[in-house]
């Protein structure tokens, strides 16, 4: 086939498939354009989740008549003009391709009037065909009205989800932009009904309006600066932590982003005050020199790359840590720019090497996943005695690397005796690694086995969670879940992975949906599958204060010996520690 230059309309339709994947993506681009134009009041009107109608009106600077056609041209923008501009982007938009892409796959009308002009002008595009500008009635500012998105690209349109799903994504996009700019008034209507009315607010008022008064009243203020870098916002107290990450908003120079460096800094700041299966809520805004951050790394501009990620990590980590600690002094923490840039925090305990891999079949392990040995939450004896003779009592029995269980301590640790001395095992951390490795093996085999639930677990959910469940049913099935929408705000879990059948199905489903929403279906199964499986494993691992029998403890030890990387849990903490007889003798000063 001969090489040929593609027509502009097809180029724009291809770009639309990447940049404008759904109505919410178009809404994001239009809202960002309004903010770049200096708008103080923005109104959004949607019909059928944005598929039939998506209109954004603002009171910004407007567009001159002679620039209307140029505004809809491909790679035409007023925001950058040189490579230097690209390397220090201060605006939200900059590529000049969004409007052209949207216009190629919809019926679009752009109406605008500059404040200095007496009349407004409108221009329409029908599937890429541009009409001549015409006079129109309009206040100072701009309105962009989009009808029948993807009307001329049926292959793309069939991938759009239900009206409720598409609206949920639009609603989430609206909230992200509204949180980024509390000084701007926002309104949203859907199918003729008012959904949001947010007047110009202070930062705290806007956060409370969007996330709820309960969060606003109990949140902790964060305000820190280091040179030109500033971090402001509110973080949830550890006591108000949630089971999901659905109220986490990080803004970089006014742009909502997902970034691993920032996420890691938050996790590290909370690690000593928050159980790892709970998640903090926060709205944080990081402002820094645009030259220190690259926003041109993702088609949707939802990811960034920091020039000095370690410095940013340490700045955010220390700022949030100080806020959580309630540091005395002024309300504004000044963090020295020359603060030490240590490696990312982490901890791996030293362990004696053991030749693990001698697992023995033990039916008692089934009880560890099945029936509870004690009521969850009931206090465990500090030193429960064995209920029967230990296998180690037989002199002819070969002692395995992690030995045989003696007792359970404080409902958390298993104490075992091996040929070297005493082994102390963190039972939750060890069990978590075992389940995690089992899930990895099953996923590598292309599908995780599902356990249908006799009685579905129904829970209230955010609209965005319902949308995620509908969008990614195939991905959920691949990892062992069946989750169905019952209404725009309710989900039913009808099946979970077999290995996780004893987990809290509702909380487990929330976390899995959050992982898929944050990383995307394809990436979560390729680049981020270990993070997803780790989250899943954490939900089912045996909890503290669960009393285990000696047989169950021994079964757990045997599984550890047969599991790869069982020396550390999924979060890098040690799962066991060896204390030798010589160390015990030294402790008790024997032989002196």
C-alpha positions as CSV (number, residue, x, y, z in Angstrom):
1,X,0.0,0.0,0.0
2,X,1.4,3.4,-0.9
3,X,2.2,5.9,1.8
4,X,-0.2,8.9,1.8
5,X,-0.8,12.0,3.8
6,X,-3.9,11.7,5.9
7,X,-6.7,14.3,5.5
8,X,-7.1,16.8,8.4
9,X,-10.5,15.5,9.4
10,X,-9.2,12.0,9.8
11,X,-6.2,13.3,11.8
12,X,-8.5,15.2,14.1
13,X,-10.7,12.1,14.5
14,X,-7.7,10.0,15.4
15,X,-6.6,12.7,17.9
16,X,-10.1,12.8,19.4
17,X,-9.9,9.1,20.1
18,X,-6.8,9.7,22.3
19,X,-7.5,13.1,23.8
20,X,-11.3,13.0,24.0
21,X,-12.1,9.5,25.1
22,X,-15.5,10.4,26.6
23,X,-17.6,13.4,27.4
24,X,-15.8,14.0,30.7
25,X,-12.5,14.5,28.8
26,X,-14.2,17.1,26.6
27,X,-15.6,18.8,29.7
28,X,-12.1,18.9,31.2
29,X,-10.6,20.6,28.2
30,X,-13.4,23.2,28.0
31,X,-13.3,24.0,31.7
32,X,-9.5,24.5,31.5
33,X,-9.9,26.8,28.5
34,X,-12.4,28.9,30.5
35,X,-10.0,29.2,33.4
36,X,-7.1,30.1,31.1
37,X,-9.3,32.9,29.7
38,X,-9.6,34.4,33.2
39,X,-13.2,33.4,33.8
40,X,-14.8,34.2,37.2
41,X,-18.1,32.4,36.6
42,X,-18.5,29.1,34.7
43,X,-21.7,27.3,33.9
44,X,-21.9,23.7,32.6
45,X,-25.0,22.2,31.0
46,X,-25.2,18.4,30.2
47,X,-27.8,16.1,28.7
48,X,-27.6,12.3,28.7
49,X,-24.3,12.3,30.6
50,X,-22.8,14.8,28.0
51,X,-23.3,12.5,25.0
52,X,-26.3,14.5,23.7
53,X,-25.3,17.9,24.9
54,X,-22.3,19.4,26.6
55,X,-22.2,23.2,27.0
56,X,-19.7,25.3,28.9
57,X,-20.3,29.1,29.3
58,X,-17.9,31.6,30.9
59,X,-17.3,35.3,31.5
60,X,-13.7,35.2,30.4
61,X,-11.8,37.4,28.0
62,X,-13.6,36.1,24.9
63,X,-12.3,35.5,21.3
64,X,-12.0,38.1,18.6
65,X,-14.1,37.5,15.5
66,X,-11.1,37.1,13.2
67,X,-9.7,34.4,15.5
68,X,-12.8,32.2,15.7
69,X,-11.8,30.0,12.8
70,X,-8.2,29.8,14.1
71,X,-9.5,28.7,17.6
72,X,-10.9,25.6,15.9
73,X,-7.8,24.9,13.8
74,X,-5.4,22.1,14.7
75,X,-2.3,23.0,16.7
76,X,-3.4,26.7,17.1
77,X,-3.1,28.2,20.5
78,X,-2.4,31.5,22.3
79,X,-0.6,29.9,25.2
80,X,2.8,28.9,23.9
81,X,4.9,29.9,20.9
82,X,8.4,28.7,21.6
83,X,10.3,25.7,23.1
84,X,11.1,27.8,26.1
85,X,7.3,28.3,26.6
86,X,6.8,24.5,26.4
87,X,9.4,23.9,29.1
88,X,7.7,26.2,31.6
89,X,4.0,25.9,31.0
90,X,1.9,28.1,33.3
91,X,-1.5,27.6,31.6
92,X,-3.8,24.5,31.8
93,X,-4.1,24.1,28.1
94,X,-1.2,24.5,25.6
95,X,-1.3,21.9,22.7
96,X,-4.1,23.6,20.7
97,X,-5.7,20.3,19.6
98,X,-8.7,19.8,21.9
99,X,-11.2,22.0,20.2
100,X,-10.2,20.8,16.7
101,X,-10.5,17.2,17.9
102,X,-13.9,17.7,19.5
103,X,-15.2,19.6,16.4
104,X,-14.2,16.7,14.2
105,X,-16.5,14.2,16.0
106,X,-19.5,16.4,17.0
107,X,-21.8,19.3,16.1
108,X,-20.0,22.2,17.7
109,X,-20.9,25.9,18.0
110,X,-18.6,28.4,19.5
111,X,-20.1,31.8,20.5
112,X,-17.9,34.6,21.9
113,X,-17.7,38.3,22.6
114,X,-14.8,40.3,23.9
115,X,-15.6,43.0,26.5
116,X,-14.4,45.7,24.1
117,X,-16.8,44.6,21.4
118,X,-20.5,45.5,21.0
119,X,-21.6,42.2,19.4
120,X,-20.9,38.6,19.7
121,X,-20.0,36.2,16.9
122,X,-20.7,32.5,16.5
123,X,-19.1,29.8,14.4
124,X,-20.3,26.2,13.8
125,X,-18.7,23.0,12.8
126,X,-20.5,20.0,11.5
127,X,-18.3,16.9,11.6
128,X,-15.2,18.9,10.6
129,X,-17.0,21.2,8.1
130,X,-16.5,24.8,9.2
131,X,-19.2,27.5,8.5
132,X,-18.6,31.2,8.2
133,X,-18.8,33.3,11.4
134,X,-22.2,34.9,12.0
135,X,-23.5,37.6,14.4
136,X,-25.0,36.3,17.7
137,X,-26.3,37.5,21.0
138,X,-24.0,36.7,24.0
139,X,-22.7,38.3,27.1
140,X,-19.0,39.0,27.4
141,X,-17.2,35.7,27.4
142,X,-17.5,32.4,25.5
143,X,-19.9,29.5,25.2
144,X,-19.0,26.2,23.5
145,X,-22.0,23.9,22.8
146,X,-21.4,20.3,21.7
147,X,-24.2,18.1,20.4
148,X,-24.0,14.4,19.7
149,X,-20.4,13.6,20.5
150,X,-19.0,10.9,18.2
151,X,-22.1,11.0,15.9
152,X,-19.8,10.4,12.9
153,X,-17.5,7.8,14.5
154,X,-19.8,5.0,15.5
155,X,-16.9,2.7,16.5
156,X,-15.9,5.1,19.2
157,X,-19.5,5.9,20.2
158,X,-20.3,2.3,20.9
159,X,-17.6,2.3,23.6
160,X,-19.4,5.0,25.6
161,X,-21.2,3.7,28.6
162,X,-24.6,4.3,30.1
163,X,-25.9,7.9,30.7
164,X,-25.4,7.4,34.5
165,X,-21.8,6.2,33.9
166,X,-20.9,9.1,31.6
167,X,-22.5,11.6,33.9
168,X,-20.5,10.2,36.9
169,X,-17.3,10.8,35.1
170,X,-18.4,14.3,34.2
171,X,-19.3,15.0,37.8
172,X,-15.9,13.8,39.0
173,X,-14.2,16.1,36.5
174,X,-16.3,19.0,37.5
175,X,-15.4,18.5,41.2
176,X,-11.6,18.3,40.4
177,X,-11.7,21.6,38.6
178,X,-13.9,23.3,41.2
179,X,-11.5,22.2,44.0
180,X,-8.5,23.6,42.0
181,X,-10.1,27.1,41.7
182,X,-12.2,28.0,44.8
183,X,-12.1,31.7,43.7
184,X,-14.2,30.9,40.6
185,X,-18.0,30.3,40.7
186,X,-19.2,27.0,39.1
187,X,-22.6,25.7,38.2
188,X,-23.7,22.3,36.8
189,X,-27.0,21.2,35.3
190,X,-27.8,17.7,34.1
191,X,-31.0,16.9,32.1
192,X,-32.5,20.2,33.2
193,X,-31.8,19.7,37.0
194,X,-29.3,21.7,39.0
195,X,-26.6,19.4,40.5
196,X,-24.0,21.9,41.7
197,X,-24.1,25.6,42.6
198,X,-20.7,26.7,44.0
199,X,-20.3,30.5,44.5
200,X,-16.8,31.9,44.8
201,X,-15.4,30.5,48.0
202,X,-12.4,30.4,50.3
203,X,-10.3,27.3,49.9
204,X,-11.8,25.7,53.1
205,X,-15.4,26.6,52.1
206,X,-14.9,25.1,48.7
207,X,-13.4,21.8,50.1
208,X,-16.3,21.5,52.6
209,X,-18.8,22.2,49.9
210,X,-17.5,19.5,47.6
211,X,-16.3,16.8,50.1
212,X,-18.8,17.5,52.8
213,X,-19.0,19.5,56.0
214,X,-17.8,16.5,58.1
215,X,-14.5,16.5,56.3
216,X,-14.1,20.3,56.4
217,X,-14.7,20.5,60.1
218,X,-12.3,17.7,61.1
219,X,-9.5,18.4,58.6
220,X,-6.0,19.5,59.3
221,X,-4.6,22.5,57.5
222,X,-1.3,22.2,55.6
223,X,0.7,25.2,54.7
224,X,4.4,25.0,54.0
225,X,6.9,26.8,51.7
226,X,10.4,26.3,50.5
227,X,11.6,29.1,48.3
228,X,9.2,29.3,45.4
229,X,7.6,26.0,46.3
230,X,4.4,26.0,48.3
231,X,2.0,23.3,49.6
232,X,-1.4,24.3,50.9
233,X,-4.7,22.5,51.6
234,X,-6.5,20.2,54.0
235,X,-5.7,16.7,55.1
236,X,-8.0,14.3,56.9
237,X,-7.1,13.3,60.5
238,X,-6.1,9.7,61.0
239,X,-9.3,9.1,63.0
240,X,-11.4,10.1,59.9
241,X,-9.5,7.8,57.5
242,X,-11.6,5.9,54.9
243,X,-11.7,2.4,53.5
244,X,-11.2,3.8,50.0
245,X,-9.2,6.5,48.2
246,X,-12.2,8.3,46.7
247,X,-11.5,11.6,48.4
248,X,-7.9,12.2,47.4
249,X,-7.1,15.3,45.3
250,X,-3.6,16.4,44.5
251,X,-3.2,19.6,42.4
252,X,0.0,20.7,40.8
253,X,0.0,24.3,39.7
254,X,-3.8,24.2,39.6
255,X,-4.0,20.9,37.6
256,X,-5.4,17.7,39.1
257,X,-2.8,15.0,38.7
258,X,-2.0,11.4,39.6
259,X,1.7,11.0,40.5
260,X,3.5,8.2,42.2
261,X,6.1,10.5,43.9
262,X,3.3,12.5,45.6
263,X,1.3,9.5,46.5
264,X,4.3,7.8,48.1
265,X,5.1,11.0,50.1
266,X,1.6,11.0,51.5
267,X,1.7,7.3,52.4
268,X,5.0,7.7,54.1
269,X,3.7,10.7,56.1
270,X,0.7,8.7,57.3
271,X,2.5,5.4,57.9
272,X,3.0,5.8,61.6
273,X,-0.5,7.0,62.4
274,X,-2.7,5.1,60.0
275,X,-3.4,1.4,59.6
276,X,-2.3,0.4,56.1
277,X,-5.8,-0.8,55.0
278,X,-7.2,2.7,55.7
279,X,-6.7,5.7,53.4
280,X,-6.5,9.4,54.2
281,X,-8.7,12.1,52.6
282,X,-7.0,15.2,51.3
283,X,-7.1,18.2,49.0
284,X,-3.6,19.5,48.5
285,X,-2.3,22.1,46.1
286,X,1.4,22.2,45.2
287,X,2.7,25.3,43.5
288,X,6.2,25.4,42.1
289,X,8.2,27.0,39.3
290,X,6.7,25.7,36.0
291,X,10.2,25.0,34.8
292,X,10.5,22.4,37.6
293,X,7.6,20.2,36.3
294,X,6.9,18.7,32.9
295,X,3.1,18.5,32.2
296,X,3.6,17.4,28.6
297,X,3.9,13.6,29.4
298,X,0.3,12.3,29.0
299,X,-2.4,12.9,26.3
300,X,-4.9,13.9,29.0
301,X,-2.3,15.9,31.0
302,X,-3.2,13.9,34.1
303,X,0.4,13.0,34.9
304,X,3.5,15.1,35.5
305,X,7.2,14.6,35.7
306,X,9.2,16.6,38.3
307,X,12.7,17.7,37.4
308,X,13.8,16.9,40.9
309,X,11.3,14.3,42.2
310,X,13.3,13.5,45.3
311,X,13.2,17.2,46.5
312,X,9.5,17.3,45.8
313,X,9.0,14.1,47.7
314,X,10.9,15.3,50.8
315,X,9.1,18.6,50.8
316,X,5.6,17.1,50.7
317,X,6.5,14.4,53.1
318,X,7.9,16.8,55.7
319,X,5.0,19.3,55.3
320,X,2.3,16.7,55.8
321,X,4.2,15.0,58.7
322,X,4.5,18.3,60.5
323,X,0.9,19.0,60.0
324,X,-0.1,15.6,61.4
325,X,2.3,16.0,64.4
326,X,0.7,19.4,65.2
327,X,4.1,21.1,65.3
328,X,4.3,24.1,67.5
329,X,5.1,27.5,66.0
330,X,3.7,29.7,63.3
331,X,0.9,28.5,61.1
332,X,3.3,28.5,58.2
333,X,6.1,26.0,58.2
334,X,9.2,27.2,56.4
335,X,11.1,24.2,55.2
336,X,14.7,24.9,54.3
337,X,15.4,24.5,50.6
338,X,18.7,22.7,51.5
339,X,16.8,20.0,53.5
340,X,18.6,16.6,53.3
341,X,17.4,14.6,50.3
342,X,17.4,11.1,51.7
343,X,16.4,8.1,49.7
344,X,12.7,7.2,49.6
345,X,11.8,5.9,53.1
346,X,11.7,2.2,53.4
347,X,12.6,-0.5,55.9
348,X,13.8,-4.0,55.5
349,X,14.8,-5.9,58.7
350,X,17.8,-8.2,58.7
351,X,17.0,-11.8,58.8
352,X,19.1,-15.0,59.0
353,X,19.1,-16.8,55.7
354,X,17.2,-20.1,55.8
355,X,16.7,-22.7,53.1
356,X,13.0,-22.3,52.7
357,X,11.0,-24.5,50.3
358,X,10.1,-27.6,52.3
359,X,6.4,-27.1,52.6
360,X,4.4,-30.0,53.8
361,X,0.7,-30.6,53.0
362,X,-1.4,-29.7,56.0
363,X,-5.2,-29.7,55.8
364,X,-5.3,-27.4,58.8
365,X,-4.4,-24.5,56.5
366,X,-7.8,-24.6,55.0
367,X,-9.2,-23.5,58.3
368,X,-7.0,-20.5,58.2
369,X,-9.0,-19.3,55.1
370,X,-12.3,-20.8,56.2
371,X,-13.8,-21.0,59.6
372,X,-12.7,-18.5,62.2
373,X,-10.8,-19.9,65.2
374,X,-12.0,-17.1,67.3
375,X,-14.4,-14.1,67.1
376,X,-12.7,-11.3,65.3
377,X,-11.8,-8.5,67.6
378,X,-12.0,-10.7,70.7
379,X,-8.9,-10.3,73.0
380,X,-6.4,-13.1,72.6
381,X,-4.5,-14.5,75.6
382,X,-1.1,-13.0,75.9
383,X,0.4,-16.5,76.1
384,X,-2.1,-19.2,74.9
385,X,-0.8,-22.7,75.7
386,X,-0.6,-25.5,73.1
387,X,-3.8,-27.5,72.7
388,X,-2.0,-30.7,71.9
389,X,1.5,-32.1,71.6
390,X,3.8,-30.3,69.2
391,X,5.3,-32.3,66.3
392,X,8.7,-31.1,67.6
393,X,8.2,-33.3,70.6
394,X,9.1,-36.3,68.5
395,X,12.9,-36.5,68.4
396,X,12.8,-38.2,65.0
397,X,10.8,-35.4,63.4
398,X,12.9,-33.2,61.0
399,X,12.6,-29.6,62.1
400,X,11.6,-27.4,59.1
401,X,13.3,-24.0,58.6
402,X,10.7,-21.9,60.5
403,X,10.2,-24.6,63.1
404,X,7.1,-25.6,64.9
405,X,4.6,-23.3,66.6
406,X,4.8,-22.9,70.4
407,X,2.3,-20.2,71.1
408,X,0.6,-17.0,69.9
409,X,1.7,-13.7,71.5
410,X,-0.6,-10.7,71.9
411,X,-2.9,-11.9,69.1
412,X,-0.2,-10.7,66.6
413,X,2.9,-12.9,66.7
414,X,3.5,-16.6,66.3
415,X,6.3,-18.0,68.4
416,X,8.0,-21.0,67.0
417,X,11.0,-23.2,67.9
418,X,13.5,-24.3,65.2
419,X,17.1,-25.7,65.3
420,X,18.6,-22.2,65.7
421,X,16.4,-21.0,68.5
422,X,13.2,-18.9,68.6
423,X,11.4,-17.6,65.5
424,X,8.9,-14.7,65.8
425,X,6.4,-14.3,63.0
426,X,4.0,-11.4,62.3
427,X,1.1,-13.6,61.3
428,X,-0.8,-10.8,59.3
429,X,2.2,-9.8,57.3
430,X,3.2,-13.4,56.5
431,X,-0.4,-14.4,55.5
432,X,-0.6,-11.2,53.3
433,X,2.5,-12.3,51.4
434,X,1.2,-15.8,50.9
435,X,-2.2,-14.6,49.5
436,X,-0.4,-12.0,47.4
437,X,1.8,-14.6,45.7
438,X,-1.1,-17.0,45.2
439,X,-3.0,-14.2,43.4
440,X,0.0,-13.4,41.2
441,X,0.3,-17.0,40.1
442,X,-3.4,-17.1,39.3
443,X,-3.3,-13.9,37.3
444,X,-0.3,-15.1,35.4
445,X,-2.5,-18.0,34.4
446,X,-4.8,-15.4,32.9
447,X,-7.7,-15.5,35.3
448,X,-8.2,-15.5,39.1
449,X,-10.9,-18.0,40.2
450,X,-14.1,-16.5,41.4
451,X,-16.3,-17.5,44.4
452,X,-20.0,-16.6,43.8
453,X,-21.6,-15.1,46.9
454,X,-24.7,-16.8,48.1
455,X,-26.0,-13.4,49.3
456,X,-24.7,-10.5,47.3
457,X,-23.1,-7.7,49.3
458,X,-24.8,-4.4,48.6
459,X,-23.2,-1.0,49.5
460,X,-23.6,2.6,48.8
461,X,-21.1,3.9,46.3
462,X,-20.0,7.1,44.7
463,X,-21.2,7.7,41.2
464,X,-17.7,7.4,39.9
465,X,-17.4,3.9,41.5
466,X,-20.6,2.8,39.8
467,X,-19.2,4.1,36.5
468,X,-15.9,2.3,37.0
469,X,-17.7,-1.0,37.7
470,X,-19.8,-0.7,34.5
471,X,-16.8,0.4,32.4
472,X,-14.4,-2.3,33.5
473,X,-16.6,-5.4,34.0
474,X,-14.2,-7.5,31.9
475,X,-11.2,-6.4,33.9
476,X,-13.0,-7.1,37.2
477,X,-13.9,-10.6,35.9
478,X,-10.3,-11.3,35.0
479,X,-9.3,-10.6,38.6
480,X,-12.1,-12.6,40.1
481,X,-14.9,-10.1,40.7
482,X,-18.5,-9.7,39.7
483,X,-19.8,-6.3,40.6
484,X,-23.1,-5.0,39.3
485,X,-24.8,-1.6,39.5
486,X,-28.1,-1.5,41.2
487,X,-28.6,2.2,40.9
488,X,-26.5,5.3,40.2
489,X,-25.3,5.2,43.8
490,X,-25.4,1.5,44.8
491,X,-23.3,-1.6,43.8
492,X,-23.8,-5.3,44.5
493,X,-20.8,-7.6,44.9
494,X,-21.9,-11.0,43.5
495,X,-18.5,-12.7,43.4
496,X,-15.0,-12.3,44.8
497,X,-11.7,-14.2,44.2
498,X,-11.7,-17.6,46.0
499,X,-8.6,-16.7,48.0
500,X,-10.4,-13.6,49.3
501,X,-13.8,-15.1,50.1
502,X,-13.5,-14.2,53.8
503,X,-12.7,-10.5,53.2
504,X,-15.1,-7.7,53.7
505,X,-16.5,-7.7,50.1
506,X,-17.8,-4.1,50.2
507,X,-14.5,-2.6,51.3
508,X,-12.5,-4.9,49.1
509,X,-14.6,-3.8,46.0
510,X,-14.2,-0.1,46.9
511,X,-10.4,-0.4,46.9
512,X,-10.2,-2.5,43.7
513,X,-12.4,0.0,41.9
514,X,-10.3,2.9,43.1
515,X,-7.1,1.1,41.8
516,X,-8.7,0.5,38.4
517,X,-10.0,4.1,38.2
518,X,-6.6,5.6,39.1
519,X,-4.4,3.5,36.9
520,X,-6.8,2.5,34.1
521,X,-7.9,-1.0,33.1
522,X,-5.0,-1.8,30.8
523,X,-2.3,-0.3,33.0
524,X,-3.6,-2.0,36.2
525,X,-3.1,-5.4,34.6
526,X,0.3,-4.6,33.2
527,X,2.3,-1.9,34.9
528,X,0.4,-1.8,38.3
529,X,-0.9,-5.3,38.7
530,X,1.3,-5.9,41.8
531,X,-0.1,-2.8,43.6
532,X,-3.6,-4.0,42.8
533,X,-3.0,-7.6,44.0
534,X,-1.2,-6.3,47.1
535,X,-4.3,-4.2,48.0
536,X,-6.5,-7.3,47.5
537,X,-4.3,-9.5,49.6
538,X,-4.3,-7.1,52.5
539,X,-8.1,-7.4,52.8
540,X,-8.1,-11.1,53.5
541,X,-4.9,-11.7,55.5
542,X,-5.6,-13.0,59.0
543,X,-6.1,-10.1,61.4
544,X,-4.6,-9.2,64.7
545,X,-6.4,-10.7,67.8
546,X,-7.6,-13.7,65.9
547,X,-6.7,-16.7,68.0
548,X,-5.2,-19.5,66.0
549,X,-4.8,-23.2,67.0
550,X,-1.3,-24.7,67.0
551,X,-2.2,-26.7,63.9
552,X,-3.2,-23.4,62.1
553,X,0.0,-21.7,63.2
554,X,2.1,-24.6,61.9
555,X,0.1,-24.6,58.6
556,X,0.9,-20.9,58.2
557,X,4.6,-21.6,58.8
558,X,4.7,-24.3,56.2
559,X,3.0,-22.0,53.6
560,X,5.6,-19.4,54.3
561,X,8.4,-21.9,53.6
562,X,6.8,-22.6,50.2
563,X,6.1,-19.0,49.2
564,X,8.6,-16.9,47.3
565,X,9.8,-13.7,49.0
566,X,8.0,-14.7,52.2
567,X,10.6,-12.8,54.3
568,X,8.8,-9.5,53.6
569,X,5.2,-8.5,53.4
570,X,3.8,-6.7,50.3
571,X,4.8,-3.4,51.9
572,X,8.4,-4.3,52.6
573,X,8.2,-5.0,56.3
574,X,9.8,-8.2,57.7
575,X,7.4,-11.1,58.3
576,X,9.7,-13.0,60.7
577,X,12.8,-12.7,62.8
578,X,15.2,-15.3,64.2
579,X,16.6,-15.1,67.7
580,X,19.4,-17.6,68.2
581,X,20.1,-19.6,71.3
582,X,23.4,-17.7,71.6
583,X,21.5,-14.4,71.6
584,X,19.1,-15.7,74.3
585,X,22.1,-17.0,76.4
586,X,23.7,-13.5,76.1
587,X,20.4,-11.9,77.1
588,X,20.2,-13.9,80.2
589,X,24.0,-13.7,80.8
590,X,24.4,-17.5,80.7
591,X,28.0,-18.8,80.7
592,X,29.4,-15.6,82.4
